[in-house]
Every structure is written in C-alpha cells, then in structure tokens.
C-alpha cells in the first residue's frame, strides 16, 4: 500500500502532494497519508470527498495533531480534476 508523509507541510502543499500520489493509483487502490497540520486534514477530506475518493481515518493523535488517513480510489474518482 503506497504511503505519503506530509508532516511538516502546510496548505496547499499537502493537497498537491496527495493529488499527485492519487493520480498514480488505479480504482480500488488505497493511499495512506500521514500528516500533522489539522487544516490540511480537513482540506484533504474535503478534496477527496468532492472527487469521489473514500476517506477512512486510520488514526488521530490529538495531543500532537498527527493524523493518518486511508484514501481509497473509487471507480467514480475524478482524479484529473482533483
């Protein structure tokens, strides 16, 4: 399962990095994203939901703001516009 680490990055970089990684995946594949910037997590969730990518929370550490998301590319995903 591919992984992307966007810790230390602030918006809009996490979305750009994740978008590029998702564009390399086929429907049914999952990308794991690790980050530590709460606005980036919100932005990634919104971007993925808008473009047909399923978002699952793998883990969240409230005390450090770190998060890990599993992003599953669906048949309905519109990655070219992500």
Legacy VTK file of the C-alpha trace (Angstrom):
# vtk DataFile Version 3.0
C-alpha trace
ASCII
DATASET POLYDATA
POINTS 82 float
0.000 0.000 0.000
1.586 3.334 -1.041
2.271 5.913 1.649
2.777 9.674 1.616
4.162 11.656 4.552
3.142 15.321 4.560
4.210 16.071 8.125
5.794 19.497 8.359
3.928 20.743 5.271
1.258 23.441 5.354
-1.533 24.179 2.898
-1.678 23.970 -0.004
1.331 21.603 -0.260
-0.279 18.535 1.379
-3.171 18.592 -1.102
-0.801 18.972 -4.051
1.410 16.113 -2.862
-1.568 13.824 -2.197
-3.223 14.730 -5.503
-0.087 13.697 -7.390
0.173 10.424 -5.476
-3.519 9.620 -6.049
-3.220 10.278 -9.781
-0.760 7.368 -9.987
-3.263 4.899 -8.486
-5.973 2.795 -10.090
-9.509 2.288 -8.831
-9.529 0.052 -5.772
-6.061 1.086 -4.604
-5.507 2.838 -1.285
-3.061 5.586 -0.333
-2.048 6.093 3.300
-1.366 9.728 4.208
0.352 10.848 7.407
0.291 14.499 8.438
0.412 16.870 11.388
-1.404 20.021 10.266
-5.144 19.982 11.185
-6.223 22.349 8.379
-4.534 20.002 5.890
-6.526 17.052 7.229
-9.767 18.995 6.753
-8.701 20.101 3.270
-7.708 16.555 2.240
-11.011 15.146 3.469
-12.965 17.791 1.556
-10.920 17.376 -1.642
-11.263 13.599 -1.609
-14.975 13.596 -0.837
-15.599 16.101 -3.630
-13.721 13.965 -6.154
-15.097 10.515 -5.304
-12.282 9.178 -3.139
-13.268 7.294 0.021
-11.670 8.642 3.195
-11.077 6.456 6.235
-9.332 7.542 9.399
-6.570 5.159 10.343
-5.564 7.081 13.458
-5.521 10.534 15.041
-3.289 11.703 17.896
-4.996 14.737 19.422
-2.046 15.706 21.617
0.320 16.030 18.615
-2.197 16.899 15.853
-0.854 13.936 13.853
-3.289 12.057 11.669
-3.255 9.145 9.300
-5.839 8.767 6.560
-6.515 5.914 4.191
-7.706 7.234 0.837
-9.314 4.645 -1.443
-9.665 5.455 -5.123
-13.140 4.514 -6.359
-14.478 3.865 -9.845
-16.195 7.266 -9.577
-12.994 9.168 -8.733
-12.243 12.189 -10.870
-8.528 12.497 -10.183
-7.768 14.609 -13.231
-9.763 17.401 -11.585
-8.646 16.689 -8.006
LINES 1 83
82 0 1 2 3 4 5 6 7 8 9 10 11 12 13 14 15 16 17 18 19 20 21 22 23 24 25 26 27 28 29 30 31 32 33 34 35 36 37 38 39 40 41 42 43 44 45 46 47 48 49 50 51 52 53 54 55 56 57 58 59 60 61 62 63 64 65 66 67 68 69 70 71 72 73 74 75 76 77 78 79 80 81
